[in-house]
């Protein structure tokens, strides 16, 4: 396929008020796209709009929640009313949590799937009528390297991104008959406020997001992949290495992950083993007492 010309493309970005979404909206405008930026914070969207318009870009903002059907309707209505349709839908809105699965709250898993999976699915479903009329239409799902390999203490987030990977792979084939492409973007660690905005933060395994990519680097790589009509792109050397190791020698990652967990929980493991030995010894003692010969008269 020839490269996709981006000038004049009508682009809808969710979760555009900060982080990767903000950078995606700015990069889209810089490349000549007409941008619909949606998020829940009006103040942050106003900042985004001022930046883009000051640089000569075109943008309309929509204060909306991707989990709200009314909000989703407002996003697509803005694209049609302001720009006459939609060519590229970028599903970026998402939330996360850290913590070891057994210690996390059941409602946290449901909240993460509500935003990361169910809302993304409905954005795609409801956006199809506009996309069918678009120019080389494309759905872009911002996922994660954790959607390619589950990571300890990121189980809830990993599960949601695995769901996005599966959904994307399946509909890529289904939507090919309509001429609609699907791109999955897998950022690695990124320098955003994502970790501060998580629903839970109780992981003993820490990841230094400040050593990751900038949101601007993710945005540039995303639009390069859009222009090149790629089906998937994984970012950062570490992210690519993680996917590569998991594909060919997954036991290597598994070995180091298990070892890290055993180090972090060594006191808990030692206490459990010690308690198990005491219970075992106590059981043997009780059995010996029950089976010992009884003296006359007892």
Order of alpha helices (4+ residues) and beta strands (2+ residues): beta-alpha-beta-alpha-beta-alpha-beta-alpha-alpha-beta-alpha-beta-alpha-beta-alpha-alpha-alpha
